[in-house]
Amino acid sequence: QVQLVESGGGSVQAGGSLRLSCAASGDTYSRRCMGWFRQGPGKEREAVARMYTGDGTTYYADSVKGRFTISQDNAKNTLTLQMNSLKPEDTAMYYCAALRLRMDEGSTTCRIRNYNYWGQGTQVTVSS
């Protein structure tokens, strides 16, 4: 089992920045996917940024490319989402998630399979 706890959410004005963190504990496997997802009011959950921890391969939603950066601190088992140039449409509940991979799976799996470990979420609100 993997436990995930997000932090760093808050309210900012458009153009501002926020840094979200996800602390992982329990069995944190080296072969896994880690990602940030978000869900705005009345909207479906969407993937914001995902990465394969095996080689650092990352995948970003088109709407956040160039503005958001996903990274991992292996020593601290912490996943980070640096969000710059925030827009009102970025307002959502942001969730940290993880997926343990089988031996025959690689980075591609991280963008096509559902994740099975989830944090409680942290709210991000961007005002205009």
C-alpha positions, -999 to 999 in steps of 0.1 A, spaced: 0 0 0 11 36 -8 -2 66 12 -2 100 -6 -7 133 11 -9 166 -10 -1 201 3 6 235 -11 -28 245 -25 -43 279 -20 -57 310 -36 -36 331 -60 -42 358 -86 -39 351 -123 -3 351 -134 9 339 -100 26 306 -90 20 277 -67 41 247 -58 22 215 -49 38 187 -30 29 151 -25 44 131 3 45 93 -3 48 67 23 45 29 26 57 7 -2 70 32 -27 82 10 -56 108 22 -81 89 10 -111 58 31 -109 38 60 -124 32 92 -105 9 119 -115 -11 150 -108 -48 151 -118 -74 178 -113 -111 182 -113 -130 215 -115 -166 221 -105 -189 201 -127 -161 187 -148 -145 153 -153 -112 145 -137 -83 151 -161 -46 143 -161 -24 173 -157 11 158 -156 23 122 -153 57 106 -151 74 72 -152 98 70 -123 119 44 -141 135 69 -165 118 102 -157 96 103 -188 69 129 -184 35 136 -201 17 169 -198 -17 181 -208 -16 205 -237 -32 232 -215 -4 233 -191 27 227 -213 53 253 -207 36 264 -174 36 234 -152 65 211 -143 63 177 -126 93 164 -107 103 139 -80 127 140 -51 136 103 -47 154 108 -15 123 123 2 97 103 -17 81 136 -27 63 145 -59 61 181 -69 40 201 -93 54 236 -100 27 258 -115 35 291 -131 15 317 -150 -17 304 -134 -50 311 -151 -85 311 -137 -93 279 -157 -66 261 -136 -90 264 -106 -97 228 -94 -91 202 -68 -56 187 -75 -49 151 -67 -16 132 -64 -18 96 -77 4 66 -82 3 33 -101 25 3 -95 37 -13 -127 42 -49 -137 76 -61 -150 63 -60 -186 51 -24 -184 70 8 -190 64 46 -195 36 42 -220 14 26 -193 16 58 -173 -5 77 -198 -31 50 -206 -39 31 -174 -59 42 -144 -40 50 -112 -49 31 -81 -34 51 -53 -48 85 -45 -43 114 -21 -71 134 -5 -66 164 -28 -56 200 -23 -77 230 -36 -62 255 -61 -82 287 -68 -70 312 -93 -88 346 -94 -89 370 -123 
